[in-house]
């Protein structure tokens, strides 16, 4: 599949899309997906019938599609449609779905072209069940995946250690009632801003990232500072037992503050900036910095 900012090409067919920066995800034209996979010359009718079928089966997908949000959209806050450019050059409203919803839709399309997607989903589901039974398998698969992407074993070991540190911090948060992903994201943003001087979004933009994991695009030094912030926040959480979100934010900033002090000392001693614009696309240079 070839891609650009507005169009993805699958088997010579256009699939229109828009970037949802708030959710760090893509919104795809559902009728384009239906046209390609169902091989229909009436994709809007096909999608209309499929929506009814999903609803009759008890699926909440069609309702959730209507709840998508895009920051800065010219449409209303809660949207299920976007104006997208059609083949006649004009813009029309069309139903859109994010990545997760799109995969659910693909599961419901009886098409040979959809089979590769369905087989992949079944494989992912099977692997996830195996990992629940034996968590070490998840670590092994992560190691193999990073190796295939070109990372060094040294970097991978550091990255896996950072996952362990992150998990310990989130466990402490969950023990005190912080369970929502949005709250985790808020605290991560507070901590990242405190030690790096950049919000998560700004940090990603600095590295030229979109949906990609920020940690997967950090140098060893950046990973170490991020871990120092989370280790510190974890220990402060254990000692102070914060309960409110305001208290957790304060702890996150304090943890980030410890890492900031280390960053400033590093920069003073080495004469170079620790926060790097390098990302995984520059693996060679990333590894140079890691060394």
Secondary structure, 3 states (H helix, E strand, C coil): CEECCCEEEECCEEEEEEEECCCCEEEEEHHHHHHHHHCCCCHHHHHHHHHHHHHHCCCCHHHHHCCECCCCCCCCCCECEEEEECCCCCEEEEEEECHHHHHHHHHCCCCHHHHHHHHHHHHHHHHHHHHHHCCHHHHHHHHHHHHHCCCCHHHHHHHHHHHHHHHHHHHHHHHCCCCCHHHHHHHHHHHHHHHHCCCHHHHHHHCCCCCCCCHHHCCHHHHHHHHHHHHHHHHHHHHHCCCCHHHHHHHHHHHHHHHHHHHHHHHHHHCCCCCCCCCHHHHHHHHHHHC
